[in-house]
Amino acid sequence: AASGAQGMRMILIGPPGAGKGTQAPKIKEKYRCCHLATGDMLRAQVAAKTELGRQAKKIMDEGKLVSDEIMVNMIQNELNNNQECKGGFILDGFPRTVPQAEKLDQMLTAQQKPLKHAIELQIPDELLVARITGRLVHPASGRSYHKIFNPPKQSMTDDLTGEPLIQRSDDNEVTLKKRLGTYHEQTGPVTEYYRKTGIWTKVDAAKEPGQVWKSLLGIIEPSAGGSLLAKIGLK
Ligand code: AP5
């Protein structure tokens, strides 16, 4: 990784289907940091049939948010104890409320390791239905595919492990509408929160995945051929 990106500390914000889970693993691989996806962590609890998982499944299927306290503790625990996070981190799906953002700031300021990037994946709601209803996921890794936009090599099978792909129980049109409502209401203010800082940038997430990746690189490594326009947020 280029030296400018060492100690990656980044959050990706965007509505359901914006491409957070598509782009974050690429950042993890390139910058050798951890990728913490709070939705994946909750789904792991559901799969393990824990009490938290039981409560979380109900909330997720209603398109609502799990409590700030639970989510903040989950992230704090990973950032402090997950060895992969020593090289930096990318957060996907957190913070989702202003109190979560404030807690994250406090945590990182205390460690003198402030965030470097808060990147918003912007996309009109109309484009998200097709993305979400066609999504296929590999639960163990969090890798996602799309029936049309990004099909696996073999139908319903993960390219790397050969294991089966599934559809998430919240990936239907009715729940998506609720998730979008929650996003605009509760996570909209989070983007406002970061806009006031010097670390916020936006990316046009309606473009194809390769183009979105290029825009992200342009922000992380502006000197390495990334577009100046992307860096100053005009693209
Ligand atoms: P979470 O798992 O975080 O879901 P989400 O935010 O709704 O995000 P998604 O995973 O749906 O979308 P994505 O942006 O990752 O899209 P992807 O890259 O897969 O959270 C689930 C639930 O957990 C929440 O509703 C809440 O209840 C709870 N929760 C989680 N975090 C919480 C927190 N911090 N506080 C409280 N509660 C919390 O892409 C989607 C599809 O489109 C894929 O099929 C992909 O292949 C395709 N695609 C991606 N990019 C493109 C492109 N550029 N062009 C065409 N297709 C594309």
Boltz pocket constraint, residues with backbone or C-beta under 6 A from the ligand:
constraints:
  - pocket:
      binder: B
      contacts: [[A, 14], [A, 15], [A, 16], [A, 17], [A, 18], [A, 19], [A, 20], [A, 21], [A, 22], [A, 23], [A, 38], [A, 39], [A, 40], [A, 42], [A, 56], [A, 59], [A, 60], [A, 63], [A, 64], [A, 65], [A, 66], [A, 67], [A, 68], [A, 71], [A, 92], [A, 93], [A, 94], [A, 95], [A, 96], [A, 100], [A, 131], [A, 132], [A, 134], [A, 135], [A, 136], [A, 144], [A, 145], [A, 146], [A, 147], [A, 149], [A, 150], [A, 179], [A, 205], [A, 206], [A, 207], [A, 208], [A, 209], [A, 210], [A, 212]]
      max_distance: 6.0
